[in-house]
């Protein structure tokens, strides 16, 4: 097979999408079966102005780019929506990102689920056609958002889907946390 020596084209991503991709890869490096992980998003120039000690850590990072800062001590919850309703961010935070794992099943698998939520979760987890995915959703105060989706079955950096409308409910919930 002939070797392809043509230059590889790298897609041009917005600063938010670049930060989201870096954050998703950081989360992916820790493997699967993780609790939800929450990140504040801030522009590098603003971070350096407020926290000069970060200069060495940020190195030659683009001042116009964004960095994500993981929020430690996020309470464990089985209902991420209720947790998000309790969040608020100070004005210094430009945005927020959430990494969360979900089970996806074909629509027909949801038809005859038990009414009890725990039993329904067990049934979905045991379904033979289930698929494990990790979503990373990032939003900015100005409304820009991006979603990334990684499947456990195709767990590779080059197989992560990127789009604006992969998880509209999570995008909305995160935007609400940024409102004054």
C-alpha angles and dihedrals in degrees: 000000000000117000116244106229095172115120115266114243114228113206114243109243129189117250089257092051091048090053091046092051091049091048093047090052090048090053092044091054088068092059131228136317094053129154116246113287123210127203135188114219122217135169111254094233091055092046091053092048093052097035111029089174088073092067093095093046094048092044112172094349115151108264090218093053126090131244127200123223116202114230110227122209098033105169116250111247139168089211112058091181092062090049092050091051088062096052128099128169130214118243091258089070111087095190149335137242130199128195114198136163122226139180115235122198133175113272092251090061090066096055102085102029119147116258092235107091094217092050091046091052091050091049092050093046090052095046111122093222096050120131125201115220137175120214124200111191120185127184135177130211090249090063100257112139141173133189129203125194126195122185120212089220090057099033101170132118091235092055098057112120117225124197146134099240107037093111109016094168093056091044090055094045092051093047089055090057088060096052118109 
